Amino acid sequence: MAGSADDERLSPATRLVLAGRHADWTGTPGAPGAVVNPAVWRASTHLYPDVAALHAGKPNEDGHFYYGRRGAPTQWALAEALTALEPGAAGTVLYPSGVAALAGALLTVLRPGDVLLMTDNAYEPTRNLGRGLLRDFGVETRWFDPLDPAAFEAAICEKTRAVLLESPGSLTMEVQDVPALSAIAHRHGMVVVLDNTWASPLGFRALEHGADIAVMSLTKHVGGHSDLMMGSASAGPDLYRRLRLRSQQLGQVISPDDAALALRGLRTMGLRLAQETSSALELAKWLESRPEVAQVLCPMLPGSPGHELWARDFSGGCGLFSFVFAGGSAAQCDAFVDALQLFGIGYSWGGFESLVTPLEPAAIRTATTWPKDHFGVRLSIGLEDVADLRADIEQAMAAWRAG
Ligand SMILES: *Cc1c(COP(=O)(O)O)cnc(C)c1O
């Protein structure tokens, strides 16, 4: 086998299969012990034959043994696979969670006295980085309306060093004009950090669309089985080197067992995303026709907010979308969620199983408003049969109507 995941002529589906399977790490076919997947390589200490070799290991390069904090082939294979899937990336740093990846990226590009602009639709723990960690380190965070590039530019000042985007917003699905916002940011010498968890590089080529650092919570689509926490940040050569150094300074390392699970998840990510997208789109269309529903927030659905930008910039979607009820109360919304039989009630998304949470953005927004009387839910559509899911939602609508 000589096919390479770096071969741009191969489609993403093929690259998902090839990525990270280095002969150095899996064995050369024919050699004893040659396998498909890199072994789970548990190591704190790497041993050297002599002092000269110990010293020679010191340069901080990828794919070189030195000490466990710099990883071993299982983690390197995953990082290499993610880099191969992100056009424009020179490397990928792995983190123990998506939040750790966002914190790592922001701590790489910001210094005390800097200002960070953050999209108002950002995931709540991401907002908390601005309100907590970054504030304590002398960085001020200001939030902006994700759908208003002019307001974004007006919010930039001399101290603004970076912007954090999350497109679409993982709760209320605002699609940002990443190329336009990135062009503005770059004109002002800022670094663009994009949380690309929703689309993954299969659905949105973050760096090609202007982002400087593409962050993902691998907990979602890459893991795909709700049994793993991990994050990643991919970037071009200079930022990649700085991300890696900062992560090593923070002492962050992921376990080889988790890396092996993530690699396993990655192999089927394309198929899962395609199925989840198709089921989500079918349900979103059906929900749009329901009298109980005021608005479906699903960028993949024609007519839904953000669809034009999605159609222009994205090549895929996923199973995560939201909808708002036509009136009703919080209690009715809760009754709907409680009545669902096939949807688990819980955080996270992107797993093989469907999940639901009530939509409660009003309290955390500062640059935009979400009407307090708009109740709705976020659905993460899994791999169940779509007709079963639709029937389940339909019977739960009766609970909503009964209040
Ligand atoms: C879940 C999530 C994160 C955080 O990832 P964890 O792995 O749970 O820390 C970040 N961004 C988005 C959009 C998410 O949905």
The ligand as an SDF file (V2000), in Angstrom:
LIG
                    3D

 15 15  0  0  0  0  0  0  0  0999 V2000
  -18.4940   20.5320   22.9630 C   0  0  0  0  0  0  0  0  0  0  0  0
  -17.9510   21.7400   22.3230 C   0  0  0  0  0  0  0  0  0  0  0  0
  -16.7310   22.2850   22.7210 C   0  0  0  0  0  0  0  0  0  0  0  0
  -15.9790   21.7520   23.8840 C   0  0  0  0  0  0  0  0  0  0  0  0
  -15.5010   20.4990   23.6750 O   0  0  0  0  0  0  0  0  0  0  0  0
  -15.2060   19.4700   24.8870 P   0  0  0  0  0  0  0  0  0  0  0  0
  -14.4640   18.4160   24.1870 O   0  0  0  0  0  0  0  0  0  0  0  0
  -16.5240   19.0790   25.4360 O   0  0  0  0  0  0  0  0  0  0  0  0
  -14.3660   20.2260   25.8830 O   0  0  0  0  0  0  0  0  0  0  0  0
  -16.2490   23.3790   22.0470 C   0  0  0  0  0  0  0  0  0  0  0  0
  -16.9330   23.9340   21.0410 N   0  0  0  0  0  0  0  0  0  0  0  0
  -18.1060   23.4430   20.6350 C   0  0  0  0  0  0  0  0  0  0  0  0
  -18.8050   24.1110   19.5060 C   0  0  0  0  0  0  0  0  0  0  0  0
  -18.6660   22.3470   21.2700 C   0  0  0  0  0  0  0  0  0  0  0  0
  -19.8620   21.8940   20.8950 O   0  0  0  0  0  0  0  0  0  0  0  0
  1  2  1  0
  2  3  1  0
  2 14  2  0
  3  4  1  0
  3 10  2  0
  4  5  1  0
  5  6  1  0
  6  7  2  0
  6  8  1  0
  6  9  1  0
 10 11  1  0
 11 12  2  0
 12 13  1  0
 12 14  1  0
 14 15  1  0
M  END
$$$$
